């Protein structure tokens, strides 16, 4: 049996290696230059020679057109295009921080990582472009093309740095230093010199602020739309007046409902744990008095909440609710007083419940929250012939839920 299992494992291993070779081995081969593939790789393949010739001839318009067309192609190299465009703006004395892309720091870091790989391990540097979505993928190995292009960009950057008539401002000098490979960590360099690069830091802060605004908009959109609600609840029931004879009792419950930005409608079920009461109370059934110190209660109702304070992470609402409140004078399992006798039935004492309160929620995300629900419950237990149980009750619930 063990030998059979080993044979199966060996065969599976051979099959997987064969499949891996078919899928990934083929993917490392450059495709035949058909019209389909030429359309995707033409800009990467021709970037270095076009840029070299255009710089020698000072044909800057051709460089701009090439960068624009490459951007709109199927396989744009964003960090490479960013380098070409930035140096072109500096060359023509048209650079402005406001023209930087929002992800300029990411593009700079990506460019530097690739340049460092070219410098440290030029033979191992790989820049591959996936041309198809179907397995096995078809890839184009553009490593040599990108190495050649980076050398031209480096030379162009050094030339701009060394031309006395350019007299580059600090920001433009910083960018040329990055593309020349003289700055290993653009982000660290930028934020280590806030006075020298105040304009770029301010631009980045504006980008980050805009991103936060967009995130806030997404957060509110996700949370405030019409959606279902569900939550689990645990809390405490605190009676007042004569009803305090029953004592304070812990509870657990479930909330299910629906809400929009300002309104929430929920079905609530809450169960209070069975326990003994602080004192003995009397109930009358069929003209016979029974003394009990048993309590087992709960609540079933419908809550409506109108939110009056509505912030990103928290909200506060006013709640009104109607429901049925009840408790049992015996446990229903034959313990004292015996519920097997028809003389004790019904074992429940109930009341209509009208309550008002407040509801507070804090949101961990647009979908999950913790909350505190507090209500004052108007109830009227009618214990005819028995102990006076008039009084009201407070309920406080700790809630965890989602929308």
C-alpha positions in Angstrom: 0.0 0.0 0.0 2.8 2.4 0.9 4.6 1.6 -2.4 1.4 2.4 -4.3 1.0 5.7 -2.5 4.7 6.6 -3.3 4.2 5.7 -7.0 1.1 8.0 -7.1 3.0 10.9 -5.5 5.9 10.4 -7.9 3.6 10.4 -10.9 1.8 13.6 -9.7 5.2 15.3 -9.2 6.3 14.4 -12.7 3.0 15.6 -14.1 3.2 19.0 -12.2 6.7 19.5 -13.3 5.7 18.9 -16.9 2.7 21.2 -16.6 4.9 23.9 -15.0 7.4 23.6 -17.9 4.6 23.9 -20.5 3.0 26.9 -18.8 6.0 28.9 -17.6 8.7 27.6 -19.9 6.8 28.8 -22.9 6.0 32.1 -21.2 9.7 33.0 -21.0 10.1 32.8 -24.8 9.9 36.0 -26.8 7.0 35.7 -29.3 7.3 35.8 -33.0 7.0 39.4 -34.2 3.5 39.1 -35.7 1.4 42.2 -36.3 -0.5 41.4 -33.1 2.5 41.3 -30.9 4.3 44.2 -32.7 1.4 46.5 -31.8 1.9 45.8 -28.1 5.7 45.9 -27.9 6.6 48.4 -30.6 7.1 51.3 -28.1 9.2 49.4 -25.7 11.3 48.0 -28.5 11.9 51.3 -30.2 12.0 53.7 -27.2 15.8 53.8 -26.9 16.7 54.4 -30.5 13.9 57.0 -31.0 14.9 58.8 -27.9 18.6 58.7 -28.8 18.1 60.1 -32.3 15.6 62.7 -31.2 17.9 64.1 -28.5 20.8 64.4 -30.9 18.6 66.2 -33.4 16.9 68.2 -30.5 13.6 67.1 -31.9 11.7 67.5 -28.7 8.3 67.5 -30.3 8.9 63.9 -31.6 9.8 62.9 -28.0 6.6 64.3 -26.7 4.5 62.6 -29.4 6.3 59.3 -28.7 5.6 59.5 -25.0 1.9 60.4 -25.6 1.5 57.5 -28.0 3.3 55.1 -25.7 1.0 56.1 -22.8 -2.1 55.2 -24.9 -0.6 51.9 -26.0 -1.6 48.5 -24.6 1.7 48.1 -22.7 2.8 51.4 -21.3 5.8 51.5 -19.0 4.5 54.2 -16.7 7.8 54.8 -14.7 9.8 55.1 -18.0 7.3 57.4 -19.6 7.2 59.5 -16.4 11.0 59.9 -16.6 10.9 60.9 -20.3 8.2 63.4 -19.8 9.7 65.0 -16.7 13.1 65.4 -18.3 11.5 66.8 -21.5 9.6 69.5 -19.4 12.9 70.4 -17.6 14.7 70.5 -21.0 12.2 72.9 -22.4 12.0 75.0 -19.2 8.3 74.0 -18.8 8.4 72.0 -15.6 5.8 72.6 -12.9 5.1 70.6 -9.8 1.4 70.9 -10.5 1.9 68.7 -13.6 3.3 65.8 -11.6 1.1 62.7 -11.6 -0.5 61.9 -8.3 1.6 58.8 -7.9 4.9 60.5 -8.7 6.6 59.2 -5.6 5.6 55.6 -6.4 6.9 56.0 -10.0 10.2 57.5 -8.8 10.7 54.6 -6.3 9.9 52.0 -9.0 12.3 53.6 -11.4 15.1 53.7 -8.8 14.5 50.0 -7.9 14.8 49.0 -11.6 17.9 51.2 -12.1 19.6 49.7 -9.1 18.9 46.2 -10.5 20.5 47.2 -13.8 23.5 48.6 -12.0 24.1 45.8 -9.5 23.1 42.8 -11.7 22.8 43.9 -15.3 22.8 40.3 -16.6 20.1 39.2 -14.1 17.9 42.2 -14.7 14.5 41.2 -16.1 11.7 43.4 -17.5 9.0 41.2 -18.9 5.7 42.3 -20.4 2.7 39.9 -20.5 1.0 40.1 -23.9 -1.9 37.6 -23.5 -4.3 36.8 -20.7 -4.8 33.1 -21.7 -2.7 30.4 -20.1 0.0 29.7 -21.1 0.8 33.4 -21.0 2.9 35.0 -23.8 5.6 37.3 -22.5 7.9 39.7 -24.2 11.4 40.0 -22.6 12.1 43.8 -22.8 15.1 43.6 -20.4 17.7 44.8 -23.0 15.3 47.4 -24.4 14.8 48.9 -20.9 18.5 48.7 -20.0 19.3 50.7 -23.2 16.6 53.2 -22.5 17.7 53.8 -18.9 21.3 54.5 -20.1 19.9 57.2 -22.4 17.7 58.6 -19.6 20.7 58.6 -17.3 22.9 60.4 -19.9 20.1 62.9 -20.6 19.8 63.7 -16.8 23.5 64.2 -16.3 23.6 66.5 -19.3 20.9 68.7 -17.8 22.7 68.7 -14.5 26.0 69.8 -16.1 24.7 72.5 -18.4 25.5 75.9 -16.7 22.8 77.7 -18.6 20.1 75.5 -17.2 20.6 76.7 -13.6 18.2 74.1 -12.4 16.0 74.9 -9.3 16.3 72.5 -6.4 13.2 70.5 -7.3 14.3 69.9 -10.9 17.8 69.1 -9.8 16.4 66.5 -7.4 14.4 64.8 -10.2 17.5 64.8 -12.5 19.6 63.3 -9.7 17.0 60.5 -9.3 16.9 59.7 -13.0 20.7 59.8 -13.1 20.9 57.2 -10.4 22.4 59.5 -7.8 19.6 59.2 -5.2 19.0 55.7 -3.8 15.8 56.6 -1.8 13.8 59.5 -3.3 11.1 59.5 -0.6 13.7 59.6 2.2 15.6 62.3 0.5 12.5 64.4 -0.1 11.1 64.3 3.4 14.6 64.7 5.0 14.8 68.2 3.4 11.4 69.8 3.8 12.6 73.3 3.2 14.5 72.5 0.0 11.6 70.5 -1.5 8.7 72.4 0.1 6.8 72.5 -3.3 6.9 68.8 -3.9 6.0 67.9 -0.3 3.1 70.3 -0.4 1.9 68.7 -3.6 2.2 65.2 -2.1 0.2 66.4 1.0 -2.5 67.7 -1.3 -2.6 64.3 -3.1 -2.8 62.5 0.2 -5.6 64.8 1.4 -7.5 64.2 -1.8 -7.1 60.5 -1.3 -8.4 60.7 2.2 -11.4 62.7 0.9 -12.1 60.0 -1.7 -11.7 57.3 1.0 -14.2 59.2 3.2 -16.7 59.4 0.3 -16.3 55.7 -0.3 -16.8 55.0 3.4 -19.9 57.1 3.7 -21.3 55.6 0.4 -20.8 52.1 1.7 -22.3 52.8 5.1 -25.2 55.1 4.3 -26.8 53.1 1.5 -30.0 51.1 2.1 -28.9 47.9 3.6 -29.8 45.1 6.0 -28.6 45.0 9.6 -27.7 42.2 12.0 -26.2 42.3 15.4 -25.8 40.3 18.6 -26.6 41.9 22.0 -25.7 41.4 25.6 -26.9 43.6 28.4 -28.8 44.1 31.6 -32.4 44.6 32.6 -32.9 46.9 35.6 -36.4 47.2 37.0 -37.7 50.1 39.2 -40.5 50.7 41.7 -42.3 47.6 43.0 -40.9 45.7 40.0 -37.4 45.9 41.5 -38.5 42.9 43.7 -37.7 40.8 40.6 -34.1 42.0 40.6 -31.6 43.0 37.9 -31.0 40.3 35.2 -28.4 39.9 32.4 -29.6 39.3 28.9 -28.6 38.3 25.4 -30.3 39.0 22.2 -30.5 39.3 18.4 -31.2 42.3 16.2 -32.3 42.0 12.5 -33.4 44.9 10.4 -32.9 47.4 7.7 -31.5 51.0 7.5 -30.5 53.9 5.4 -28.5 57.0 6.3 -30.8 58.4 8.9 -33.5 55.7 9.6 -33.2 52.2 11.0 -35.9 49.6 11.6 -35.1 46.6 13.7 -36.7 43.4 15.0 -35.3 42.8 18.5 -35.4 39.6 20.5 -33.9 39.6 24.0 -33.7 36.7 26.5 -33.0 37.2 30.2 -31.2 34.5 32.0 -33.2 32.3 34.5 -32.3 33.1 38.1 -33.8 33.6 41.5 -35.2 36.9 42.6 -34.0 38.9 45.6 -37.4 38.5 47.3 -40.4 36.2 47.2 -43.4 37.3 45.3 -47.0 35.9 45.2 -49.0 34.8 42.2 -52.6 33.6 42.1 -53.9 30.9 39.8 -57.4 29.5 40.1 -58.0 31.3 43.4 -54.9 29.6 44.8 -51.8 31.6 45.9 -48.3 30.4 45.1 -45.0 31.9 46.3 -42.1 32.0 43.9 -38.6 33.4 43.7 -38.1 32.3 40.1 -37.4 34.6 37.2 -37.0 33.8 33.5 -38.0 36.7 31.1 -37.5 38.4 27.8 -38.6 40.9 25.2 -39.8 40.8 21.6 -40.3 44.0 19.8 -39.8 46.5 17.0 -37.4 49.4 17.3 -37.3 52.6 15.1 -34.2 54.8 15.3 -33.7 58.2 13.9 -30.0 59.3 13.7 -29.5 62.9 14.7 -25.7 63.0 14.9 -24.0 61.4 11.9 -20.2 61.4 11.6 -17.7 59.2 9.8 -16.9 56.8 12.7 -19.8 57.2 15.0 -23.5 58.1 15.0 -26.1 58.9 17.7 -29.8 58.3 17.3 -33.1 58.5 19.2 -35.0 55.3 19.5 -38.7 54.5 20.1 -40.0 50.9 20.3 -43.0 48.8 21.0 -43.0 45.2 22.0 -44.1 42.5 24.4 -42.3 42.1 27.8 -42.7 38.9 29.8 -41.3 36.8 32.6 -42.1 33.2 33.9 -43.0 32.5 37.5 -41.7 28.9 37.1 -39.1 27.2 35.0 -41.4 24.8 33.1 -39.2 21.8 33.9 -41.0 20.5 37.0 -39.1 22.3 39.8 -40.8 24.2 42.6 -43.4 25.4 42.1 -44.4 22.4 40.0 -45.5 23.5 36.5 -46.8 20.0 35.7 -49.9 21.0 37.6 -52.6 22.8 35.6 -53.2 25.0 38.6 -50.1 27.0 38.0 -50.8 27.7 34.3 -50.1 30.1 32.7 -46.6 30.4 34.0 -45.9 33.7 32.2 -46.8 37.2 33.2 -46.7 39.7 30.4 -47.1 43.3 29.5 -47.1 45.7 26.5 -43.8 47.5 26.3 -43.4 51.1 25.0 -39.8 52.4 25.3 -37.7 55.4 24.3 -33.9 55.8 24.4 -30.7 56.5 22.7 -28.5 54.4 20.4 -24.8 55.0 19.9 -22.7 53.2 17.3 -18.9 53.3 16.6 -17.8 52.0 13.2 -14.6 49.9 12.7 -15.3 49.9 9.0 -18.2 50.9 6.7 -19.8 47.6 7.6 -19.0 46.6 11.2 -19.7 48.4 14.4 -20.0 48.2 18.2 -22.8 50.1 20.0 -24.6 50.9 23.2 -28.4 50.9 23.3 -30.1 52.4 26.3 -33.8 52.5 26.8 -36.4 53.4 29.4 -39.2 50.8 29.2 -42.8 51.6 30.2 -44.4 48.3 31.2 -47.3 47.3 33.4 -47.2 43.7 34.7 -50.7 42.8 35.8 -50.3 40.3 38.6 -54.0 40.1 39.7 -54.4 39.0 43.3 -50.7 38.7 43.8 -47.7 40.9 44.7 -47.8 44.4 43.3 -45.3 44.4 40.5 -45.9 47.9 39.1 -42.9 49.7 37.9 -40.7 50.4 34.9 -37.3 49.2 33.7 -34.1 50.4 32.2 -32.3 48.3 29.6 -28.7 48.8 28.5 -27.3 46.7 25.7 -23.7 46.3 24.3 -24.0 45.4 20.6 -21.7 44.1 17.9 -23.1 44.0 14.4 -22.7 44.7 10.7 -24.6 46.3 7.8 
